[in-house]
Amino acid sequence: MNKRLVLLGMLFLLCSGAPTYAQKWSLKLGTGIGYASGGDFSAGVRGLSDYAKFLYSDLDGEFRPPHLAADIVAGEVIVYVRPRIGFGIGAGFFQLARSSELTYSLGDAPVREKLRPVFSAVPIQANVHYRIPLTARLNLDVNAGVSYLLAKVTWQWEQTLAFGSYQYTFSDRFTYTARRGGLGFQAGVSIEYPLSTRIGLFLQVSGRVVTIKAIKGSWTEQGGDGTYNFNETATNQKAWYYDWETNAASYGQIVFQETQPASPTFRNVREARLNLSGVGAILGIKIRIT
């Protein structure tokens, strides 16, 4: 209920304005890069890699979590109800993805494992803007607001084992997908430089605080050796995180199953949290509509 009241309040402010000021509308479009931590999912990627280092003496490579969002796109419509004050509604898209692999041997068989976690989100946001003239041509825009993120989690793992002398290859491929929303908050500052009376450039630096919880989705696992093949699926599978304490060390683990994992060696067992908090920079154009 509180989330709805906040969003409704922002919408009301957007649609209302002072009758003594002719409202001015602008459109901002931009693209850029960003950084996000990933939360439990990043810790799970590191845990898988660290345990493999302990287990295989001939290990080559490592699993690396995605942190860089190199394909941010964003747009926002702003109505100025005062010369310096405006309210905006915007949407965008960003994605964190990284493929990494490691190789090792099981006896005489070389093994290759690949991991590709992908975290994407569509933020729908409402902002308050305050414009500060710096010079005759430069403006500083300070903004903050709330957002609702529609997030998607994809976790792809693949293993290939080959006995060259027997011309035998076995493969196993696992894919988990889930969608979940979450409420967040953002704030930023941008420098605006007009190119004409209608069009200008802007450079914005902003930060976001948001964590996606209670992630539930489905997985498929398929593979085989050409003679024996398998294809399994499951739905209503939650994403879980725990610290696995073994060999005098602790390894973060991510698993996907319906019930909570339980073992005397598991610590901090919880539903996995996807932390999309981070910072970003966007370069774009600002178009005055009215």
C-alpha positions as CSV (number, residue, x, y, z in Angstrom):
1,M,0.0,0.0,0.0
2,N,2.8,2.5,0.9
3,K,4.5,1.8,-2.5
4,R,1.3,2.7,-4.3
5,L,0.8,5.9,-2.3
6,V,4.3,7.1,-3.1
7,L,3.8,6.4,-6.8
8,L,0.3,8.0,-6.9
9,G,1.7,11.0,-5.0
10,M,4.4,11.5,-7.7
11,L,1.8,11.1,-10.5
12,F,-0.4,13.7,-8.8
13,L,2.5,16.2,-8.6
14,L,3.4,15.5,-12.2
15,C,-0.1,16.2,-13.4
16,S,-0.6,19.3,-11.2
17,G,1.1,22.6,-11.6
18,A,0.8,26.3,-10.7
19,P,-1.8,28.1,-12.8
20,T,0.3,31.2,-13.0
21,Y,3.1,29.4,-14.8
22,A,2.9,28.1,-18.4
23,Q,4.1,24.5,-18.1
24,K,6.9,23.5,-20.3
25,W,7.5,19.9,-21.5
26,S,10.8,18.3,-22.4
27,L,12.0,14.8,-23.5
28,K,15.3,13.3,-22.5
29,L,16.9,10.3,-24.4
30,G,20.2,8.8,-23.6
31,T,22.5,5.8,-23.3
32,G,25.4,5.0,-21.1
33,I,27.2,2.6,-18.8
34,G,26.8,1.6,-15.2
35,Y,27.9,-0.6,-12.3
36,A,25.9,-2.9,-10.0
37,S,27.0,-5.3,-7.3
38,G,24.8,-8.3,-8.0
39,G,24.4,-9.2,-4.4
40,D,24.1,-12.9,-3.5
41,F,24.3,-14.0,-7.1
42,S,27.8,-12.4,-7.5
43,A,28.8,-14.1,-4.2
44,G,27.6,-17.4,-5.6
45,V,29.7,-17.0,-8.8
46,R,32.8,-16.3,-6.7
47,G,32.0,-19.3,-4.5
48,L,31.8,-21.7,-7.4
49,S,35.1,-20.5,-8.7
50,D,36.9,-20.6,-5.4
51,Y,35.7,-24.2,-4.7
52,A,36.9,-25.3,-8.1
53,K,40.3,-23.8,-7.3
54,F,40.5,-25.9,-4.2
55,L,39.2,-29.1,-5.9
56,Y,41.3,-29.2,-9.1
57,S,45.1,-28.7,-9.1
58,D,45.3,-28.2,-12.8
59,L,42.5,-25.6,-13.0
60,D,42.7,-23.0,-15.7
61,G,40.4,-19.9,-15.7
62,E,37.8,-18.7,-13.3
63,F,34.2,-17.7,-13.0
64,R,33.6,-14.0,-12.8
65,P,30.4,-12.2,-11.8
66,P,28.9,-9.5,-14.0
67,H,29.1,-5.9,-12.7
68,L,29.3,-3.7,-15.7
69,A,26.1,-2.6,-17.5
70,A,27.4,-1.4,-20.9
71,D,24.0,-1.1,-22.6
72,I,21.9,1.3,-20.6
73,V,19.2,3.2,-22.4
74,A,16.8,5.7,-20.8
75,G,14.1,8.1,-21.6
76,E,12.1,10.6,-19.5
77,V,9.3,13.1,-20.1
78,I,9.6,16.2,-17.8
79,V,7.0,18.9,-17.1
80,Y,8.3,22.1,-15.5
81,V,5.7,23.6,-13.2
82,R,8.1,26.4,-12.2
83,P,11.1,27.8,-14.0
84,R,13.3,25.6,-11.9
85,I,11.1,22.8,-10.7
86,G,9.9,19.9,-12.8
87,F,8.4,16.4,-12.5
88,G,9.3,13.5,-14.7
89,I,8.1,10.0,-15.7
90,G,10.7,7.8,-17.3
91,A,11.6,4.3,-18.3
92,G,14.7,2.5,-19.5
93,F,16.6,-0.8,-19.7
94,F,19.9,-2.1,-18.5
95,Q,21.6,-5.5,-18.4
96,L,24.6,-7.0,-16.6
97,A,26.0,-10.1,-18.4
98,R,29.3,-12.0,-18.3
99,S,30.5,-15.3,-19.8
100,S,33.4,-17.0,-18.2
101,E,34.8,-20.5,-18.2
102,L,37.3,-22.8,-16.5
103,T,38.9,-26.1,-17.5
104,Y,40.4,-29.0,-15.6
105,S,40.9,-32.8,-15.8
106,L,39.0,-35.7,-14.3
107,G,41.5,-38.5,-14.8
108,D,42.3,-38.6,-18.5
109,A,39.2,-36.6,-19.4
110,P,39.4,-32.8,-20.0
111,V,36.4,-30.9,-18.6
112,R,35.2,-27.5,-19.6
113,E,32.6,-25.5,-17.6
114,K,31.0,-22.4,-18.8
115,L,28.9,-20.0,-16.7
116,R,26.8,-17.0,-17.9
117,P,24.7,-15.1,-15.4
118,V,22.5,-12.3,-16.9
119,F,20.6,-9.7,-14.8
120,S,18.4,-7.3,-16.7
121,A,15.8,-4.8,-15.6
122,V,13.3,-2.3,-16.9
123,P,13.1,0.6,-14.5
124,I,9.9,2.7,-14.5
125,Q,10.6,5.9,-12.5
126,A,9.1,9.1,-11.2
127,N,11.5,12.0,-10.4
128,V,11.5,15.5,-9.0
129,H,13.9,17.9,-10.9
130,Y,15.5,21.1,-9.7
131,R,17.3,23.2,-12.3
132,I,20.2,25.5,-11.3
133,P,21.6,28.0,-13.8
134,L,25.4,27.8,-13.7
135,T,26.3,30.2,-16.6
136,A,24.4,31.8,-19.4
137,R,24.5,28.4,-21.3
138,L,25.1,25.7,-18.6
139,N,22.4,24.4,-16.3
140,L,22.8,21.9,-13.4
141,D,19.8,19.5,-13.0
142,V,19.5,17.8,-9.6
143,N,16.9,15.0,-9.5
144,A,15.6,12.2,-7.2
145,G,12.7,9.9,-7.1
146,V,11.3,6.4,-6.8
147,S,11.2,3.6,-9.4
148,Y,9.7,0.2,-9.9
149,L,12.1,-2.3,-11.6
150,L,10.9,-5.3,-13.6
151,A,13.9,-7.6,-13.3
152,K,14.8,-10.8,-15.1
153,V,17.4,-13.3,-13.9
154,T,19.0,-15.9,-16.3
155,W,21.6,-18.4,-15.0
156,Q,23.3,-20.6,-17.6
157,W,25.8,-23.3,-16.7
158,E,27.3,-25.8,-19.1
159,Q,29.7,-28.7,-18.7
160,T,31.4,-30.7,-21.4
161,L,33.5,-33.8,-20.7
162,A,35.5,-35.6,-23.4
163,F,37.5,-38.8,-23.6
164,G,39.6,-38.3,-26.7
165,S,41.0,-41.8,-26.8
166,Y,37.4,-43.2,-26.8
167,Q,35.9,-40.5,-29.0
168,Y,33.3,-40.0,-26.2
169,T,31.8,-36.6,-25.3
170,F,29.2,-35.9,-22.6
171,S,27.5,-32.6,-22.1
172,D,25.2,-31.1,-19.5
173,R,23.4,-27.7,-19.9
174,F,21.4,-26.0,-17.1
175,T,19.3,-22.8,-17.5
176,Y,17.3,-21.0,-14.9
177,T,15.1,-18.0,-15.6
178,A,12.9,-15.9,-13.3
179,R,11.2,-12.5,-13.4
180,R,10.5,-10.4,-10.3
181,G,9.8,-6.7,-9.5
182,G,11.1,-4.4,-6.8
183,L,10.8,-0.9,-5.5
184,G,13.9,1.3,-5.7
185,F,15.1,4.9,-5.2
186,Q,17.4,6.9,-7.4
187,A,19.1,10.3,-7.4
188,G,21.4,12.1,-9.8
189,V,22.9,15.3,-11.2
190,S,23.3,16.3,-14.8
191,I,25.0,19.1,-16.8
192,E,22.8,20.5,-19.6
193,Y,24.2,22.4,-22.5
194,P,21.8,23.8,-25.2
195,L,22.7,23.5,-28.8
196,S,19.6,25.5,-29.9
197,T,16.4,26.7,-28.4
198,R,14.9,23.3,-28.8
199,I,17.7,20.7,-28.5
200,G,20.5,20.3,-26.0
201,L,23.1,17.8,-24.7
202,F,23.2,16.4,-21.2
203,L,25.6,14.3,-19.1
204,Q,24.1,12.7,-16.1
205,V,25.6,10.8,-13.2
206,S,23.2,8.9,-10.9
207,G,22.9,6.2,-8.3
208,R,20.2,3.7,-7.5
209,V,19.3,1.7,-4.5
210,V,17.2,-1.5,-5.1
211,T,17.2,-5.1,-4.1
212,I,15.1,-7.8,-5.8
213,K,13.9,-10.5,-3.4
214,A,11.7,-13.6,-3.4
215,I,12.9,-14.7,-6.8
216,K,11.0,-17.7,-8.3
217,G,11.2,-19.2,-11.7
218,S,11.8,-22.4,-13.7
219,W,14.8,-24.3,-14.9
220,T,15.6,-26.8,-17.7
221,E,18.5,-29.2,-17.8
222,Q,19.4,-31.2,-20.8
223,G,22.4,-33.2,-22.1
224,G,23.8,-36.6,-22.8
225,D,26.3,-38.4,-25.0
226,G,24.2,-39.1,-28.1
227,T,23.2,-42.5,-26.8
228,Y,21.9,-41.6,-23.4
229,N,20.2,-38.2,-23.4
230,F,18.0,-36.4,-20.8
231,N,15.8,-33.4,-20.7
232,E,14.3,-32.3,-17.4
233,T,12.3,-29.2,-16.4
234,A,10.9,-27.8,-13.1
235,T,8.7,-24.8,-12.2
236,N,8.1,-22.8,-9.0
237,Q,11.8,-23.0,-8.2
238,K,13.1,-20.4,-5.8
239,A,16.7,-19.0,-5.9
240,W,18.5,-19.7,-2.6
241,Y,21.8,-18.5,-1.2
242,Y,24.0,-20.1,1.5
243,D,27.6,-20.2,2.7
244,W,28.9,-23.7,2.5
245,E,31.5,-24.3,5.2
246,T,33.9,-27.1,4.2
247,N,37.7,-27.7,4.2
248,A,38.2,-24.9,6.7
249,A,36.8,-22.4,4.3
250,S,33.4,-20.9,3.3
251,Y,32.0,-20.8,-0.3
252,G,29.0,-18.8,-1.3
253,Q,26.5,-21.0,-3.2
254,I,23.4,-20.3,-5.4
255,V,20.9,-23.1,-5.9
256,F,17.5,-23.3,-7.5
257,Q,14.9,-25.5,-5.8
258,E,11.5,-25.4,-4.3
259,T,12.4,-26.0,-0.7
260,Q,15.0,-24.4,1.5
261,P,18.5,-26.1,1.5
262,A,19.4,-27.7,4.8
263,S,22.7,-29.1,6.0
264,P,24.9,-28.8,9.2
265,T,27.6,-27.3,6.9
266,F,25.3,-24.5,5.5
267,R,25.3,-21.1,7.1
268,N,23.2,-17.9,6.3
269,V,20.7,-19.9,4.3
270,R,18.2,-17.4,2.7
271,E,16.2,-16.6,-0.4
272,A,18.8,-15.2,-2.8
273,R,18.7,-11.4,-3.2
274,L,19.7,-9.7,-6.5
275,N,21.2,-6.3,-5.6
276,L,21.0,-3.9,-8.5
277,S,22.1,-0.9,-6.5
278,G,24.9,1.0,-8.2
279,V,26.0,4.0,-10.2
280,G,25.8,5.0,-13.8
281,A,26.6,7.7,-16.4
282,I,24.3,8.6,-19.3
283,L,25.0,10.9,-22.3
284,G,22.1,12.1,-24.3
285,I,19.9,14.8,-25.8
286,K,17.2,16.9,-24.3
287,I,14.4,18.1,-26.6
288,R,12.0,20.9,-25.6
289,I,8.5,19.9,-26.6
290,T,6.7,23.1,-25.6
